[in-house]
Amino acid sequence: MQSDDLVSSLKTDLFKSSGTFRVLVGVTGSVAALKLPSLVSELLQLPGVDVRVVTTEHAKHFYNPSDVSVKIYTDKDEWELWTQRSDPVLHIELRRWADLLIIAPLDANTLGKIANGICDNLLTCVARAWDTSRPLLFCPAMNTAMWLHPITAQQVSGLKEFGYVEIPCITKKLVCGDEGKGAMAEVSTIVSVVRQYLPKPVESSQKT
Ligand SMILES: Cc1cc2nc3c(=O)[nH]c(=O)nc-3n(C[C@H](O)[C@H](O)[C@H](O)COP(=O)(O)O)c2cc1C
Protein backbone atom coordinates (compact mmCIF):
# COMPACT_ATOMS: atom_id res chain seq x y z
CA MET A 1 0.00 0.00 0.00
CA GLN A 2 1.23 3.54 -0.75
CA SER A 3 1.93 5.74 2.27
CA ASP A 4 -1.00 8.06 1.37
CA ASP A 5 -3.35 5.06 1.35
CA LEU A 6 -1.92 3.88 4.68
CA VAL A 7 -2.45 7.30 6.25
CA SER A 8 -6.04 7.43 5.06
CA SER A 9 -6.72 3.87 6.23
CA LEU A 10 -5.31 4.78 9.66
CA LYS A 11 -7.55 7.83 9.77
CA THR A 12 -10.55 5.74 8.84
CA ASP A 13 -9.71 3.09 11.41
CA LEU A 14 -8.73 5.22 14.39
CA PHE A 15 -10.30 8.63 13.88
CA LYS A 16 -13.73 7.30 12.95
CA SER A 17 -13.73 4.56 15.53
CA SER A 18 -17.01 3.65 17.15
CA GLY A 19 -17.55 3.28 20.86
CA THR A 20 -17.07 5.56 23.80
CA PHE A 21 -14.31 3.66 25.57
CA ARG A 22 -11.31 2.59 23.55
CA VAL A 23 -9.35 -0.43 24.61
CA LEU A 24 -5.97 -1.19 23.06
CA VAL A 25 -4.90 -4.81 23.52
CA GLY A 26 -1.17 -5.51 23.39
CA VAL A 27 -0.24 -9.12 22.69
CA THR A 28 3.21 -10.69 23.12
CA GLY A 29 4.89 -13.99 22.32
CA SER A 30 3.47 -16.21 25.02
CA VAL A 31 1.49 -19.29 24.11
CA ALA A 32 -1.41 -17.55 25.90
CA ALA A 33 -1.67 -15.32 22.81
CA LEU A 34 -3.81 -18.20 21.53
CA LYS A 35 -6.59 -16.56 23.53
CA LEU A 36 -6.43 -13.26 21.63
CA PRO A 37 -9.51 -13.96 19.46
CA SER A 38 -11.69 -14.80 22.46
CA LEU A 39 -10.33 -11.87 24.51
CA VAL A 40 -11.13 -9.41 21.70
CA SER A 41 -14.57 -10.82 21.09
CA GLU A 42 -15.46 -10.71 24.81
CA LEU A 43 -14.16 -7.14 25.19
CA LEU A 44 -16.32 -6.10 22.24
CA GLN A 45 -19.39 -7.34 24.16
CA LEU A 46 -18.81 -4.68 26.85
CA PRO A 47 -21.12 -1.68 26.39
CA GLY A 48 -19.60 1.16 24.35
CA VAL A 49 -16.20 -0.53 24.01
CA ASP A 50 -14.12 -0.36 20.86
CA VAL A 51 -10.95 -2.46 20.53
CA ARG A 52 -7.72 -2.44 18.54
CA VAL A 53 -4.73 -4.77 18.84
CA VAL A 54 -0.97 -4.14 18.81
CA THR A 55 1.03 -7.29 18.30
CA THR A 56 4.68 -8.22 18.62
CA GLU A 57 6.19 -10.26 15.82
CA HIS A 58 6.51 -13.37 18.01
CA ALA A 59 2.90 -13.14 19.20
CA LYS A 60 1.76 -13.54 15.57
CA HIS A 61 2.89 -17.15 15.75
CA PHE A 62 0.06 -18.05 18.14
CA TYR A 63 -3.17 -16.76 16.60
CA ASN A 64 -4.84 -16.52 13.24
CA PRO A 65 -5.50 -12.86 12.38
CA SER A 66 -8.64 -13.83 10.51
CA ASP A 67 -10.11 -14.94 13.89
CA VAL A 68 -9.73 -11.39 15.24
CA SER A 69 -12.45 -9.00 14.15
CA VAL A 70 -10.57 -5.71 14.70
CA LYS A 71 -7.50 -4.13 13.15
CA ILE A 72 -4.21 -5.60 14.37
CA TYR A 73 -1.30 -3.14 14.21
CA THR A 74 2.19 -4.49 13.63
CA ASP A 75 5.77 -3.21 13.56
CA LYS A 76 5.53 -3.14 9.76
CA ASP A 77 2.61 -0.68 9.97
CA GLU A 78 4.63 1.60 12.26
CA TRP A 79 7.46 1.91 9.74
CA GLU A 80 5.41 1.90 6.52
CA LEU A 81 3.15 4.66 7.79
CA TRP A 82 5.86 7.24 8.18
CA THR A 83 7.67 8.50 5.06
CA GLN A 84 7.60 12.29 5.49
CA ARG A 85 7.25 14.98 8.14
CA SER A 86 3.48 15.34 7.91
CA ASP A 87 2.84 11.62 8.37
CA PRO A 88 1.44 10.33 11.66
CA VAL A 89 3.65 8.34 14.02
CA LEU A 90 1.69 5.19 14.74
CA HIS A 91 2.71 4.56 18.36
CA ILE A 92 1.77 8.14 19.25
CA GLU A 93 -1.56 7.91 17.40
CA LEU A 94 -2.37 4.66 19.21
CA ARG A 95 -1.55 6.03 22.68
CA ARG A 96 -3.69 9.07 21.83
CA TRP A 97 -6.54 6.84 20.65
CA ALA A 98 -6.63 4.48 23.62
CA ASP A 99 -8.41 5.11 26.92
CA LEU A 100 -6.94 1.91 28.34
CA LEU A 101 -4.05 -0.36 27.39
CA ILE A 102 -4.15 -4.00 28.38
CA ILE A 103 -1.18 -6.23 27.63
CA ALA A 104 -2.45 -9.80 27.58
CA PRO A 105 -0.43 -11.90 27.63
CA LEU A 106 2.66 -10.05 28.85
CA ASP A 107 5.58 -12.39 28.33
CA ALA A 108 8.86 -12.35 30.26
CA ASN A 109 10.72 -10.59 27.45
CA THR A 110 8.35 -7.66 27.06
CA LEU A 111 7.91 -7.44 30.85
CA GLY A 112 11.66 -6.94 31.14
CA LYS A 113 11.68 -4.38 28.34
CA ILE A 114 8.84 -2.27 29.72
CA ALA A 115 10.26 -2.42 33.26
CA ASN A 116 13.52 -1.01 31.90
CA GLY A 117 12.12 1.55 29.47
CA ILE A 118 13.22 -0.33 26.36
CA CYS A 119 11.11 0.49 23.32
CA ASP A 120 12.25 -1.39 20.22
CA ASN A 121 8.89 -2.31 18.67
CA LEU A 122 5.41 -0.85 18.24
CA LEU A 123 3.99 -2.25 21.49
CA THR A 124 6.89 -1.19 23.70
CA CYS A 125 6.87 2.28 22.07
CA VAL A 126 3.16 2.66 22.93
CA ALA A 127 3.93 1.55 26.50
CA ARG A 128 6.95 3.90 26.73
CA ALA A 129 4.85 6.83 25.50
CA TRP A 130 1.87 5.87 27.69
CA ASP A 131 0.04 8.64 29.56
CA THR A 132 0.36 7.18 33.06
CA SER A 133 -2.83 8.92 34.18
CA ARG A 134 -4.68 6.37 32.02
CA PRO A 135 -5.01 2.74 33.07
CA LEU A 136 -2.46 0.21 31.87
CA LEU A 137 -3.30 -3.37 32.84
CA PHE A 138 -0.93 -6.28 32.36
CA CYS A 139 -1.44 -10.03 32.45
CA PRO A 140 1.85 -11.89 32.92
CA ALA A 141 2.14 -15.32 31.32
CA MET A 142 5.20 -17.51 31.39
CA ASN A 143 6.56 -20.88 32.37
CA THR A 144 6.72 -21.45 36.16
CA ALA A 145 10.52 -21.50 36.13
CA MET A 146 10.55 -18.04 34.52
CA TRP A 147 7.86 -16.82 36.90
CA LEU A 148 9.85 -17.97 39.95
CA HIS A 149 13.09 -16.31 38.86
CA PRO A 150 13.72 -13.40 41.25
CA ILE A 151 13.93 -10.87 38.41
CA THR A 152 10.23 -11.41 37.63
CA ALA A 153 9.02 -10.10 41.01
CA GLN A 154 11.37 -7.10 40.69
CA GLN A 155 10.06 -6.24 37.24
CA VAL A 156 6.40 -6.75 38.17
CA SER A 157 6.92 -4.42 41.17
CA GLY A 158 8.53 -1.89 38.84
CA LEU A 159 5.45 -1.85 36.63
CA LYS A 160 3.20 -1.46 39.68
CA GLU A 161 5.32 1.49 40.82
CA PHE A 162 4.51 3.15 37.47
CA GLY A 163 0.84 2.80 38.51
CA TYR A 164 0.13 -0.14 36.20
CA VAL A 165 -2.30 -2.81 37.36
CA GLU A 166 -1.37 -6.48 37.46
CA ILE A 167 -3.99 -9.09 36.65
CA PRO A 168 -2.13 -11.95 38.32
CA CYS A 169 -1.25 -15.16 36.58
CA ILE A 170 -2.75 -18.40 37.83
CA THR A 171 -1.64 -21.92 38.67
CA LYS A 172 -2.50 -24.67 36.23
CA LYS A 173 -1.00 -27.27 33.92
CA LEU A 174 0.95 -25.23 31.38
CA VAL A 175 1.22 -25.99 27.69
CA CYS A 176 4.86 -27.10 28.20
CA GLY A 177 3.58 -29.85 30.55
CA ASP A 178 4.79 -28.25 33.81
CA GLU A 179 2.22 -27.59 36.51
CA GLY A 180 2.54 -24.38 38.48
CA LYS A 181 2.08 -20.64 38.54
CA GLY A 182 2.56 -18.65 35.36
CA ALA A 183 -0.54 -19.18 33.23
CA MET A 184 -2.35 -16.05 32.06
CA ALA A 185 -5.49 -15.14 34.02
CA GLU A 186 -8.71 -16.44 32.49
CA VAL A 187 -10.25 -14.28 29.75
CA SER A 188 -13.39 -13.85 31.89
CA THR A 189 -11.26 -12.47 34.76
CA ILE A 190 -9.46 -10.05 32.42
CA VAL A 191 -12.72 -8.79 30.93
CA SER A 192 -14.25 -8.31 34.38
CA VAL A 193 -11.28 -6.15 35.43
CA VAL A 194 -11.55 -4.04 32.25
CA ARG A 195 -15.27 -3.61 32.97
CA GLN A 196 -14.39 -1.81 36.22
CA TYR A 197 -12.75 0.99 34.20
CA LEU A 198 -15.72 1.71 31.93
CA PRO A 199 -17.26 5.15 32.37
CA LYS A 200 -20.29 5.06 34.64
CA PRO A 201 -23.54 5.69 32.74
CA VAL A 202 -24.84 9.24 33.23
CA GLU A 203 -27.98 9.17 35.43
CA SER A 204 -30.95 10.89 33.83
CA SER A 205 -31.88 14.01 35.81
CA GLN A 206 -35.49 13.80 34.63
CA LYS A 207 -37.81 12.08 37.04
CA THR A 208 -40.72 10.18 35.56
C1 LIG B 1 6.13 -22.20 21.71
C2 LIG B 1 6.63 -21.07 22.55
C3 LIG B 1 5.91 -20.66 23.63
C4 LIG B 1 6.36 -19.58 24.42
N1 LIG B 1 5.63 -19.21 25.51
C5 LIG B 1 6.10 -18.21 26.29
C6 LIG B 1 5.35 -17.81 27.45
O1 LIG B 1 4.27 -18.30 27.74
N2 LIG B 1 5.86 -16.81 28.20
C7 LIG B 1 7.05 -16.20 27.92
O2 LIG B 1 7.47 -15.33 28.67
N3 LIG B 1 7.78 -16.56 26.82
C8 LIG B 1 7.33 -17.53 26.01
N4 LIG B 1 8.03 -17.89 24.89
C9 LIG B 1 9.27 -17.16 24.57
C10 LIG B 1 8.97 -15.83 23.84
O3 LIG B 1 8.20 -16.07 22.67
C11 LIG B 1 10.29 -15.12 23.49
O4 LIG B 1 10.90 -14.66 24.69
C12 LIG B 1 10.11 -14.00 22.50
O5 LIG B 1 11.36 -13.40 22.26
C13 LIG B 1 9.13 -12.96 23.01
O6 LIG B 1 9.11 -11.86 22.12
P1 LIG B 1 8.09 -10.65 22.32
O7 LIG B 1 8.14 -10.27 23.80
O8 LIG B 1 8.62 -9.56 21.46
O9 LIG B 1 6.74 -11.10 21.90
C14 LIG B 1 7.59 -18.93 24.09
C15 LIG B 1 8.30 -19.36 22.97
C16 LIG B 1 7.84 -20.42 22.22
C17 LIG B 1 8.66 -20.86 21.03
The ligand as a Gaussian input file, in Angstrom:
#p B3LYP/6-31G(d) Opt

LIG

0 1
 C        6.128000     -22.204000      21.711000
 C        6.635000     -21.065000      22.547000
 C        5.912000     -20.658000      23.634000
 C        6.359000     -19.585000      24.420000
 N        5.629000     -19.206000      25.514000
 C        6.098000     -18.214000      26.293000
 C        5.355000     -17.809000      27.445000
 O        4.269000     -18.305000      27.738000
 N        5.863000     -16.810000      28.196000
 C        7.055000     -16.203000      27.923000
 O        7.467000     -15.326000      28.675000
 N        7.775000     -16.560000      26.825000
 C        7.327000     -17.533000      26.014000
 N        8.033000     -17.890000      24.887000
 C        9.274000     -17.158000      24.567000
 C        8.969000     -15.833000      23.843000
 O        8.199000     -16.074000      22.672000
 C       10.294000     -15.124000      23.487000
 O       10.898000     -14.664000      24.686000
 C       10.109000     -13.997000      22.502000
 O       11.363000     -13.403000      22.256000
 C        9.133000     -12.955000      23.009000
 O        9.106000     -11.857000      22.124000
 P        8.092000     -10.650000      22.325000
 O        8.136000     -10.275000      23.799000
 O        8.619000      -9.562000      21.464000
 O        6.742000     -11.104000      21.896000
 C        7.585000     -18.933000      24.087000
 C        8.295000     -19.356000      22.972000
 C        7.836000     -20.419000      22.221000
 C        8.660000     -20.862000      21.033000

